[in-house]
Amino acid sequence: MPTSSTLEAAAGDVSASFYAEGCEPLAASARLVCIEQNCRARYALSDVLYQCRGCGGLLEVGYDWSLARTDTWKQLWRARRMDNHPLSQSGVWRYREMLPFLDRPQHVVTLREGNTPILSSALAAEYAGLENISFKHQGFNPTGSFKDNGMTAGVAQARRLGKTRVACVSTGNTSASMAAYASAGGLTPVVFLPHGNISFGKLAQALEYGAVTLEVQANFDQILALVRELCERADVYLLNSINPFRIEGQKSMAIELLDQLDWSVPDWVVMPGGNLGNASAFGKGLIEARNLGLIPRLPRIAVVQASGSAPFYEFLKDTQKGFHAVAHPETLATAIRIGDPVSWPKAMRIIQETGGVAEVATEQEIGDAKAVIGKSGIGCEPASAATLAGIRKLVERGVIGRGENVLAVLTGNVLKDPDYIYRYHTGALKTPQGPPIVGRFANCPRVVANDAAAILKILERA
């Protein structure tokens, strides 16, 4: 079987059976569709668009799901776990009947993304005030974050369109993922970063994967506006979460989750909120699964934002006031330090459809929750820990019941920001405003003498 990251070598064995039998009409129905209900304009997949030409609304990939023949899909997806073909080993393309927008498998670039575990923690459950809690850990992806699920699909579409350069604005995870997948697919990745506002672990990944890396003296939202202009002028394909094909790939997280749970539906799915593409993708996957009869109901979705970067939370408190961006977002959880999330209209629709909520967590709450997840033997990047911090507050307020089935999405690996970890545990971590974060669960290293008896005394007290 082929093992390369692209599938040219595999084309002979999969072209005729890329999708399940009978899926050809479904794949042929794929279009770009405006999400605004009073518009719903439709465009060809070959159109390089990120927003509706008519009303400016966000776009999604839509299908005529009435053409779907789903009776064998669950069994097919489970059987593919035992298949060594690259498409089947991918936790995204294994479920390709749910994202049937590609006409040729040769466009796919896979690093065997997805396949991320569901992990439980009694310690985290106790901290949150729950009987049980599980974590869907997307940090087990090839580049260490959930972005890989979406990037394999976004890069596939770029290759389909014949693009040679792709770009993104990133606080870290997107840049690492795009650089890896673009380079693996023979494309040139161009990364734009906020100068001085990215962890070195994430910056190192972009550099190592060969990205043209530009640190711009502006914040994320300002850079995104700049890059969208540059993409139009330089024929560069934009791979931020405004790209609807990124969302198609990311929705596979929801399908894989359901498959791992044998299609039982949790009461809550909780995730951190930055640019809100993840909430949009998870919700899209869940809603489509429900509409296809793969699951009987929807879980409630909760989005947790950092208190210094919480425009979506503030908007949902009173939607009549309209959505207002945070001009200068601040949080040490750099992956969600976004003040003007482009996907908020999609995320709002998901919250409404699922009866969901938004919550906010302080820097102290995120730091402590992260330490608890770490002490559970699981670990995550700071933004991921916003989930546990938010769940604890939602349980305290009675929004989430103690006995409910709660699944939290951890979006990034523990090694994404090691400096944060060291500073928390040594008492050197400070909020963006300056006050220190108290390491309530600190595990500070101790300097000891070369003395076995003295060390034994320390171990007795440990």
Backbone hydrogen bonds, N-H to C=O, Kabsch-Sander energy under -0.5 kcal/mol:
donor,donor_aa,acceptor,acceptor_aa,energy
7,L,108,V,-0.9
10,A,7,L,-0.6
11,A,7,L,-0.8
11,A,8,E,-1.1
13,D,10,A,-1.3
14,V,10,A,-1.1
15,S,11,A,-2.0
17,S,14,V,-0.7
18,F,15,S,-0.9
23,C,20,A,-1.9
27,A,23,C,-2.7
28,A,24,E,-2.3
29,S,25,P,-0.9
29,S,26,L,-0.7
30,A,27,A,-1.4
31,R,62,G,-2.1
32,L,43,Y,-2.7
33,V,60,E,-3.1
34,C,41,A,-2.6
35,I,58,L,-2.5
39,C,36,E,-2.0
40,R,36,E,-1.6
43,Y,32,L,-2.8
47,D,44,A,-1.7
49,L,47,D,-1.5
52,C,57,G,-3.3
56,G,52,C,-1.1
59,L,50,Y,-0.8
60,E,33,V,-2.2
62,G,31,R,-3.1
62,G,60,E,-0.6
65,W,63,Y,-1.3
67,L,64,D,-2.2
68,A,65,W,-1.7
70,T,68,A,-0.6
73,W,70,T,-1.2
74,K,70,T,-0.6
76,L,72,T,-2.4
77,W,73,W,-3.0
78,R,74,K,-2.0
79,A,75,Q,-2.3
80,R,76,L,-2.0
81,R,77,W,-0.6
81,R,78,R,-0.9
82,M,79,A,-1.7
83,D,80,R,-1.7
88,S,85,H,-0.6
89,Q,85,H,-2.2
90,S,86,P,-1.2
91,G,113,E,-3.7
94,R,90,S,-1.5
95,Y,92,V,-1.4
96,R,93,W,-1.5
98,M,95,Y,-2.5
99,L,96,R,-1.2
101,F,99,L,-1.8
102,L,99,L,-0.5
107,H,104,R,-1.4
108,V,105,P,-1.9
109,V,152,T,-0.6
110,T,5,S,-3.3
119,L,117,P,-0.5
119,L,135,F,-2.9
121,S,133,I,-1.3
125,A,121,S,-1.9
126,E,122,A,-2.4
127,Y,123,L,-2.2
128,A,124,A,-2.1
129,G,125,A,-1.2
130,L,125,A,-2.9
131,E,402,R,-2.3
134,S,406,V,-1.8
135,F,119,L,-3.4
136,K,408,A,-2.7
137,H,117,P,-2.3
137,H,135,F,-0.9
138,Q,136,K,-1.1
138,Q,410,L,-2.8
140,F,137,H,-1.2
141,N,138,Q,-1.5
144,G,141,N,-1.3
146,F,411,T,-1.9
148,D,145,S,-1.4
149,N,146,F,-1.2
150,G,146,F,-0.8
151,M,147,K,-2.6
152,T,148,D,-1.9
153,A,149,N,-0.6
154,G,150,G,-2.4
155,V,151,M,-2.8
156,A,152,T,-1.3
157,Q,153,A,-2.0
158,A,154,G,-1.9
159,R,155,V,-2.4
160,R,156,A,-2.1
161,L,157,Q,-2.1
162,G,159,R,-0.9
163,K,158,A,-2.4
166,V,188,T,-2.3
167,A,237,Y,-2.4
168,C,190,V,-1.6
170,S,192,F,-2.3
176,A,172,G,-1.9
177,S,173,N,-2.3
178,M,174,T,-3.1
179,A,175,S,-2.3
180,A,176,A,-1.8
181,Y,177,S,-2.5
182,A,178,M,-2.9
183,S,179,A,-2.0
184,A,180,A,-2.3
185,G,181,Y,-1.5
186,G,183,S,-1.3
187,L,182,A,-3.0
188,T,164,T,-2.8
190,V,166,V,-2.4
191,V,189,P,-0.5
191,V,212,V,-3.2
192,F,168,C,-2.4
193,L,214,L,-2.8
195,H,193,L,-0.5
195,H,216,V,-3.1
197,N,194,P,-2.1
202,K,416,K,-0.5
203,L,199,S,-2.2
204,A,200,F,-2.7
205,Q,201,G,-1.1
206,A,202,K,-1.7
207,L,203,L,-2.1
208,E,204,A,-2.7
209,Y,205,Q,-2.5
210,G,207,L,-1.4
211,A,206,A,-2.3
212,V,189,P,-2.9
213,T,211,A,-0.8
214,L,191,V,-3.1
214,L,212,V,-0.5
215,E,213,T,-0.5
216,V,193,L,-3.1
216,V,214,L,-0.7
218,A,216,V,-2.1
223,I,219,N,-2.3
224,L,220,F,-2.3
225,A,221,D,-1.5
226,L,222,Q,-1.6
227,V,223,I,-2.9
228,R,224,L,-2.2
229,E,225,A,-1.3
230,L,226,L,-2.0
231,C,227,V,-2.8
232,E,228,R,-1.3
233,R,229,E,-1.8
234,A,230,L,-2.3
235,D,231,C,-0.7
236,V,231,C,-1.7
237,Y,165,R,-2.4
238,L,236,V,-0.5
239,L,167,A,-3.0
243,N,240,N,-2.3
246,R,243,N,-0.8
247,I,243,N,-1.2
248,E,244,P,-1.5
249,G,245,F,-1.8
250,Q,246,R,-2.3
251,K,247,I,-1.9
252,S,249,G,-1.3
253,M,250,Q,-1.8
254,A,251,K,-1.0
255,I,251,K,-1.2
256,E,252,S,-3.1
257,L,253,M,-2.2
258,L,254,A,-2.2
259,D,255,I,-2.3
260,Q,256,E,-2.7
261,L,257,L,-1.6
262,D,259,D,-1.6
263,W,258,L,-3.6
264,S,261,L,-1.4
267,D,405,N,-1.4
268,W,405,N,-2.0
269,V,300,R,-2.6
270,V,407,L,-2.5
271,M,302,A,-2.4
273,G,304,V,-2.6
274,G,272,P,-0.5
280,S,276,L,-1.7
281,A,277,G,-2.6
282,F,278,N,-3.0
283,G,279,A,-2.3
284,K,280,S,-2.2
285,G,281,A,-2.5
286,L,282,F,-2.3
287,I,283,G,-2.9
288,E,284,K,-2.4
289,A,285,G,-2.1
290,R,286,L,-2.4
291,N,287,I,-2.7
292,L,288,E,-1.7
293,G,290,R,-1.4
294,L,289,A,-2.3
295,I,289,A,-0.9
300,R,267,D,-2.6
302,A,269,V,-2.3
303,V,357,V,-2.0
304,V,271,M,-2.3
305,Q,359,E,-2.5
307,S,361,A,-2.5
309,S,306,A,-2.1
314,E,310,A,-2.0
315,F,311,P,-2.1
316,L,312,F,-2.3
317,K,313,Y,-1.0
318,D,314,E,-0.7
318,D,315,F,-1.0
321,K,318,D,-1.6
322,G,319,T,-1.5
326,V,339,G,-2.4
327,A,325,A,-0.7
330,E,308,G,-1.7
334,T,332,L,-2.0
336,I,333,A,-2.3
337,R,334,T,-1.5
338,I,336,I,-1.8
343,S,275,N,-1.5
344,W,341,P,-1.3
347,A,343,S,-2.4
348,M,344,W,-2.7
349,R,345,P,-1.7
350,I,346,K,-1.8
351,I,347,A,-2.5
352,Q,348,M,-2.4
353,E,349,R,-2.4
354,T,350,I,-2.2
355,G,351,I,-0.8
355,G,352,Q,-0.5
356,G,351,I,-2.5
357,V,301,I,-1.7
359,E,303,V,-2.6
361,A,305,Q,-2.3
366,I,362,T,-2.4
367,G,363,E,-2.5
368,D,364,Q,-2.4
369,A,365,E,-2.2
370,K,366,I,-2.4
371,A,367,G,-1.8
372,V,368,D,-1.9
373,I,369,A,-2.3
374,G,370,K,-2.3
375,K,371,A,-2.6
376,S,372,V,-1.1
377,G,374,G,-2.2
378,I,373,I,-1.7
379,G,373,I,-1.3
381,E,412,G,-1.4
384,S,381,E,-0.5
385,A,381,E,-1.2
385,A,382,P,-0.6
386,A,382,P,-0.6
386,A,383,A,-1.3
387,T,384,S,-1.8
389,A,385,A,-2.1
390,G,386,A,-2.6
391,I,387,T,-2.8
392,R,388,L,-2.2
393,K,389,A,-1.4
394,L,390,G,-2.4
395,V,391,I,-2.5
396,E,392,R,-2.1
397,R,393,K,-1.9
398,G,395,V,-1.2
399,V,394,L,-2.0
400,I,394,L,-1.4
404,E,401,G,-1.6
406,V,132,N,-0.5
406,V,404,E,-0.9
407,L,268,W,-2.2
408,A,134,S,-3.0
409,V,270,V,-3.2
410,L,136,K,-2.3
410,L,408,A,-0.6
411,T,409,V,-0.6
413,N,144,G,-2.3
416,K,413,N,-1.7
417,D,414,V,-0.7
420,Y,417,D,-0.6
421,I,417,D,-1.2
422,Y,418,P,-2.3
423,R,419,D,-2.4
424,Y,420,Y,-2.3
425,H,421,I,-2.3
426,T,422,Y,-1.3
427,G,423,R,-0.5
427,G,424,Y,-0.9
428,A,423,R,-2.1
429,L,423,R,-1.4
431,T,435,P,-3.1
434,G,431,T,-1.6
437,I,429,L,-3.0
438,V,436,P,-0.6
440,R,438,V,-2.0
442,A,439,G,-1.9
451,D,449,A,-2.5
455,I,451,D,-2.1
456,L,452,A,-2.4
457,K,453,A,-1.8
458,I,454,A,-1.6
459,L,455,I,-2.4
460,E,456,L,-2.0
461,R,457,K,-1.1
462,A,458,I,-0.8
